[in-house]
């Protein structure tokens, strides 16, 4: 039996944009970007066992400027996301 992937849109409730935690490095003249992932919470677990580390809007500045806050963000439960199938 074949496997059919279905596109799913993930978003924060009542928020038009979503920010993902990531890292940037310039290595040997090559720019590299990585999106950090974490264990999926219950809003995503039925789709995949990992999820991007979502940054609520109010945490974006702290993620970029404060190492202690960034460590707390990495270690906390990610926010619940709303999912909906993408209709083509």
N, C-alpha and C positions, 0 to 999 in steps of 0.2 A: 504494500500500500504506500502511496506517495505522501510526501509531507508538503503541506501548503502553508507558507508563511502569510500571516495577516498583519498589515500595518496597523499600529496602534499609536494614538496621540496621547502623550502624558503631559499633564499640566498641574500647576498648583491651583487649588480652588480660588476663584475670584481674583486671580492675578494674570495679567496678559502676557507676561514674560517669565522665563525660567532661567536661572543662572546655575551653572555647573562649576564645581571646584576643579581647578586644574593646576598644572605646573608648566612652567616655560623654562627652556634652557637653550643657550646658544653654544653648541658644541662643535668645535672645529669648523666654525663658519656656517654651520647648518642649524637652522631654527627648529626646535623640537617642542611639541605641545603634547601634553598628556591629560586626559580627563580622569580624575580619580573616581574609583568606584568603592562601594561598600556592600555589605550584605543587604539583600532586599528586605524591605519591611512588608507588612501584610498587604499594602496596596499594590505591590508589584510581584510578590512571591509566586502567584499563579502563572506569571508570564516568564519570569527568569529568577535565578537565585542571587543575582547581583544587580545593582542599580547605580547610576551616577550619584556622586555626592552632591546633592542639591543644596544651593545656597539661597535661603530666603532673601528678599531684597535688602532687608535691614542688616544682613550679615556680610554683604559684598565688600564694603569698605574695610571692615575688621579683618576679613580673610586676606585682603591685600596688604594690610598695614600692621597687623599685630600677631606675632607668632603664637603667643599664649592663647589668644582667641581662636586662631586657626587650629591649634591642637584640640581645643574643646569641641570645635565644629566637627573635626574628623571623628571624634569619639562618641558623639551623641547619636541618638536615633534620628534618621532622616525624616523630613516632613512627609506626610501622607500625600500621595498624588492621586489625581482623578484620571482615569483612562477611558478612552473612547475609540472605537474602531474608526479607521480612516475610510471614508466612502469614496470610491473612485468613479 
